[in-house]
Amino acid sequence: MEEFGDWLRGELKKRGWQNVDLAHEANISDAQISRVVSGTRGAGPDFCVAIARGLGIDPVTVFRRAGLLPSADGEDEEPSFADLTSVMQQLTPENREDVIAYAIWRRSQQIER
């Protein structure tokens, strides 16, 4: 399993973010993020909750990545339904409808192949 700092760096890269962007979204200092990403500081529970909020993903995912919770049996490292649920809860009703319509369209494309 990859190190937490590497995973967090990858999450930032996926979003085109810098530490300061996540710091703003998570309401923590970019210095805290830098220390965790570099491995000079561990990720504690409060940090993980803030990071989950900032990234818009399920806190359990972050806790597992940080090694604070064991991985669930058979769970892979891909985003989970809990992550999707967490993101959907943060969207407006109109944007939720858009996401659902997109998911239905993607499924139809998969069936056609």
Secondary structure, 3 states (H helix, E strand, C coil): CCCHHHHHHHHHHHHCCCHHHHHHHHCCCHHHHHHHHHCCCCCCHHHHHHHHHHHCCCHHHHHHHCCCCCCCCCCCCCCCHHHHHHHHHCCCHHHHHHHHHHHHHHHHHHHHC
